[in-house]
Amino acid sequence: MPERQAVADVLSRKIEERFGASKLPRDIAETPVPLYAQWVEPPETTLFHVLFTNEPGNVP
């Protein structure tokens, strides 16, 4: 939906400006990692899963 994309674009710009963060490229986010994250386990686990897990104690 175009209206949601416009809101997402504004939010991402504000986050980048405020925190100096930048968008994580998809190819890097989809890099496989040998860790468990929530309900995902290797070899399906990606960097995105471990960066945004709700169980950070599982990430060494």
Secondary structure, 3 states (H helix, E strand, C coil): CHHHHHHHHHHHHHHHHHHCCCCCCHHHHCCECCCCECCECCCCCEHHHHHCCCCHHHCC
